[in-house]
Amino acid sequence: MKSMQSNIISFFFLSILVVMSFIFAYITYTYYAELEKNAKGSLELILSDIKRAQLSKTLDEENLQNFLKELQGNRLGEFLTDLKLEIVDSVPSDKRDDIFVTTNLAKGKILYLSSSLTRLHQEVIHFTLRNLAFFAVVILIFGAVFIIFVKGQFKSLHCLVEFCNSYRNDHTLEPVCDGTYEVKSMRNAILSLIDTNDYLCDQRQELFKEAAHELKSPIAVLKARISLFEHDDTMDKKSFVLDSQEDIAHITSKLKELIFLKSIEWDMQLPREDVNMEDNCKMMQDAFEPILRKKSVMVDSNWKESFVIHTYKEAMQKVLQAVFENIFIHTKANSTILVEAKPNEIFIKNAIGGDDDIPLFSSYIGMKMIERLAPKLAYEYKTSSDEKYFYTQLIFHSMDVNGCAI
């Protein structure tokens, strides 16, 4: 497979050859036409002088030689060879290779002067060969300069390619590939992708490590319970099933919490952007409308003023999803959820009810997990409750370039 560098060089030479061919052909044709015009002009000048001197009555070889001598020191006669001067009744039609001029004489006679084109053709051939050599030298010089220039421009790209090929075997390498703005941007993009890939690989390993650590105790308890049930015939089967279900639910909850946290961390690798909080809260309400309708729960939203924060959009949406799911799941049926908002703050009040029978993913994420994510996403999560109501307060902060709360 040809490289882009080879394709550019090949295209350059092909383009130069095509352009030079047209230019060369035009110059050669123009030069030939000019020589032919000059030769014909010379013949016309000779014929004009002959007619003016009225030499046609006593025309002989001596007279013709005298005119030729006059032309020898003049470039006009440089390409005139085999000159023939005749008085004819009509112009000969069998001399296609000659250049000729005529003038009318008395009694219907024609004075016919012709010259061979042999020397003119030889001059055009010599001119063509000289120009061909000149163009060849010019093409070689420009081609060499262009190849050196292209190789210099692609040197940094080759450096990046070598770095990418070598990085698989040695992750400590750093590319030192200076070049144009595009090359430097590509280098930075490659390094950014490498950093992201290394981070994801580390996070994958951390996920397995944390999963093994978090599930070690619950799985050990479940294995012990199964072993005890296997060897203890007096253990009640119904009690064993209920306890095992609780163990499995605990393990599932740990896994879901861990997956939720890791998904947030991965989302935080994306660029921060402006997030309209009113639109996102309404989106959550629309997403969980079936649950609200099933429980006959109404939402009374009072947005005094919409506000926008600069944060990780996907991560913040998952946190809002977890907060609203917890509220919707634990809200008393046939009640109203009050949502009040002002710039950078949302206050939610809901009637306390029993657990719903709909197992949503984020409903397993407890308040501790939401609080744990607060410093990373620059928000504050505060809760309180009384005998009837549960209160949730979210205070948001935008994030600066370094990811710090503003």
N, C-alpha and C positions, 0 to 999 in steps of 0.2 A: 504494500500500500504506500503510495507516494505521500510525502509530508506536505504540509501547507507551504513550507519554504520552497520546496522543489516546484510545486505548482505555480507559485508566484514568479519564480525565476523563469520557468518555461513559458509562462504567459507573457512575461516581459520580452523575452527574445523573439517569440512568435509575433508579438505586436510590432516590435521594432523591424523585423524582417518584412512584414506586410507593408508597414508604412514606408520603409526605405525602398521597397520594390516599386511602390506607386511613385514616390518622389524621383527615384532613379529613372524609371520609365518616362516620366514627364520631362525630366531634364534632358534625357537623350533625344526624345522626340523633338523637343523645342530646339535643341542644338542642330539636329539634322535639318529641320525646317528652315532655320536661320541660315545655315550653310547653303541650302538649295536656293533660298531667296537671294542670297548674295551672289551666288554663281549666275543665276538668271539675270540679276541686275548688271553683272559684269558683261554678260553677252549683249544685253540691251544697250549698254554704254558703247561697246564696240560697234554694234550695228548702227547706232545713232551717229557715231563719228564717221563711219564709212559713208553713210547716206549724206551727211552734212558736207563732206569733202567731195561728194559726187564721184567717189572712186568706183562705183559700180560699173561705169562704162569701160574702165581700163583695169579691171580687177585681175590681179595675178598673185602668185605665191609670195613675191617680194613685199607686196603691200600688206598681206596678212601677217608676215613675219615682223614687219615694222610695228604693227599694232600689238603683237604678242610681246615684243621687247618692252613696249611702254607699260605693259601690264606686269612684267616680271618683278619690277620693284614695288608693285602695289599689291596689297593683300587681296584685292578684288579678283585678281587672276590666279591666285594661289592654287585653286582646285580645278582650273580649266585645263583639260588634256584632250588630245585628239580633236582640236578645233577644225571644223569643216565649214567652208563658206561656199554656197552654191546658189545659182539662179535656176529656179525650177518653176514648172507650171503649177504644181500643187505640193502641199506639205506631205512628205513621206510618212507612211503609216507603219513602217516596219522597224522604227528605231525607238522602241519603248524604253530602253535603258539610258537614252541620252536626254539631255536638257537642251532646249532649242528656243530660238526666237525668230520671228519673221517680220518682214516689212514688204509692202506692196511697191512694185516698180511699174514702169510704163508698159503698155501692151499686155497687161494681165499677168506679167511675170512676178515672181515672188523671190525676194532675197532671203535665203535660208541659212541661218548660222546655228551650229550645234556643237555640243561638247560632251565628252564621256563623263559618267558619274563614278568611274572607278576610284579615282583619287579621293573624291568626297566620301565614298563608302569606307575607304581605308581610314580616313581621318575620324569618321564616326566610330569605327571599331576601336581605334587607339584611344579616343576620348572615353568610350565606354569602359575599356579596360583600366584606364587611369582612375576614373571615378569609382569603379568597382573596388579597386585596391584601397582607395581613400575611404570609401564607406565601410569596407571590411575592417580597416584600422580603427575607425571611429566607433563601430559597433563593438569591437573587442575592448577598446578602452572604456566605453560607457558600460559595457556588460560587466567588466571586471570591477569597476567602481560600484555598480549596482549590486553585484553579488556580495562584495565586502559589506556594503551598507545593510543589505537584507540579513546577512549572517549576524551582523552586529545587533540588529533589531530583534532577531530571534534567539540570540544567545541567552537572554534572560528567561525566555520561554523554555528553552532546552534545560536551563537550570532548574526551573520549576518541575519539569517532567522527571528529571533525574532525582530531585528531592522526593517526589511522590513515589517513585519506584524504590528508592532506598529507605523510605520511612517505614515500610512494612517490616524491615529487618532491624532497624535502629530508630527507636522512637525519641532518641535524644537529639536528633539532627534538627538544625534550624536553617531554613533557606536564606541564603544571602544573595538574593537575586534582584539587583537594582535594574531599573529600566524606565520605560515610559509610564505615564499615569495609569494606563490600562493594565500593564504588567504588575505594578505595585498594588493596584486594586484587586487583581486576581490572586496575588500572593496573600494579601490580607484575607480575602474570602476563603482561600484554601486553609489558612491557619485557623480561621474562625470555625470552619467545618471540622477540622481536626480536633480543636478544643471541644466542640459540641459532641463529637463522636466519642472522645475520651471521657467526657463527663457522663454521657449516657452509658458507656461501658462500666464506668465506676458505679453509677447508680444501679445498674442491673446487678452487679455484685453485691452492692449494699442492700438491695431489695431481698436477695436470697439470705444474706447474713441476718438482716433484721427479722425476716420471716422465720428463720430457724430459731432466732433468739426468743421472739415473741410467742411462737407456737410450741416451744419446747415443753414448758410446764403444762399448758392445757392438754397437749397430746399425751404427756406422761400420765396425767390424771385420768384421761379417758382409757388409756391402755391398762392402767391399774384397776379401774372399775370393771373393765371387761374381764380381766384375769380373775378378779375377785368373784364376779358373777359365774365364771366358768367353774371355779372350785368350791364355791359356797352354795350348797343346794338350798339353804334356808333363806337366801336373799329374794325379796319380793320382785317379781318380774316387772310389774307396773312401775314400781319405784325406780328400778334400774333403767327402764326406758325413758322415764321423765328426766332422771339425772343425766343420762347420756345425751338426750336432746339439748339440755342446757349446756353441756360441754361442747357439743357441736355448734350450737348458736354462739357460744363464746369464741370458739375458734374462727367461725365465719366472720364474726364482728371484728376480730383482730386482723384478719386478712383484708377485709374491706377498708378498715381504717388505714392499714399500711398502703394499700393500692391507692386510696384517696390522697394520702400525703405525697406519695411518689408522683402521682399524676399532676398534683399542684406544682411540685418542684420541677417537673419536666416542662410544664406550661410557663414557668418563670424563666425559661431559657429563650422565650420568644421576645421580640421587642415590645416595650411598653407603648401604650396608645391611650387616647382619650376615650373614656367610658361614660356614657350618659346614664346616670343611676336611675332616673325615673323610667326610662325606656326598659332598662334591665329588670326592674321590679315588676313592671307591667307584663314583661315577657314571662317572668316566673309565675305570675298569677294566671296568665293564659295557659301556661304549660300544665298547671295542676288544677285546671278548672274541673275535670271529671271528679277529682277527689273532693273538691269543695262542694260540687253539686250533690254528690253522694251523701255527704255529711250535712247538707243544707247550711253551709257556712257562707256568710257574706263577707266581703272585704270592703271597708270604707276607707278610701285613700284620700288624704288631704295633703297635697303637695303645694306648699306656699310658693316655692320656687324650685325649678329643676336645677340640678348642678352636675358638673362634669369633673371627674378625677382622672389623673394620668397614672395608670397602673397597668398590671398584666391582665389583659381583658379575660382570657380564657380561665385563668386561675381565679380571678374575682368572681366570675360567673358561677364557678363550681362552689365557692364559699357561699354565695347568695343562695344557690340551690340547696345546700345543706341546711342553712339557717331557716329558709322558708319551709322546707320539707319537715324539719323538726317541729316548726310552729303548726303547720297544717295537720300533721299526724296527731299532735297532742292537743289540738283545739277541741273544745266541747262541741258536740253536734248542735245544730240549730242556734248557732251563736254568730256574733259579728266580730271580725278581726279589724281593729283600728290601726291604720297606718298613717302616721304624721311625719312629715319631712320638712326640713329646712336645709339651707346650704351645708353640705358635708355631714349631715346627720339624719338618721332614720330612727324613728321610735315606733315600736310595734307592741300592741296590747291585745292579748287573746285570752279567752276563758279557758280554764284548765279542764281537760276532759280525760277520758281513758285512752289507752293505746289503741290505735286503729289496727285493723286486720290486714292492711296493705303493706307488705314489706318492701319499702323503697330502699335503694342503695344508700343514699346519703342520710336516711333516717337512722342508720347505725352509727353515724358520726356524732359523737357526743359533744357537749359544750367544751370539754377539755381540748378536743382536737381543733375546734374552731378557734379557741383562745391561743392554742399553740401556733397557729398560722398567722395570728394578728401582727406580730412584729415583721414578718417577712413580706406581708402585703400592705403594711402601713394602715391598719385600721384598728379600732378599739371595739371590743365586744363585751358588753355589760348586760347582766341579767339580774332580775329580782322577781319575787313573787309574793302573793298573799294567799288568803284562803280561796279566792275565786279566780284571780287573774295572774297571768305570767307576763312579765315585762321584758322586752328586748330592746337594747339600744346599740346602734351601730354608728360609730364616728369614723369617717373616712379622711384620709390625707393623700394628697398627690405625692408622687415620688420624683425625686430629681434624677439627674443623669447617673449618679452613683447608687441609686436605689434606696436613698434615705427619704424618710417622711419629710414633707414640707409643712 
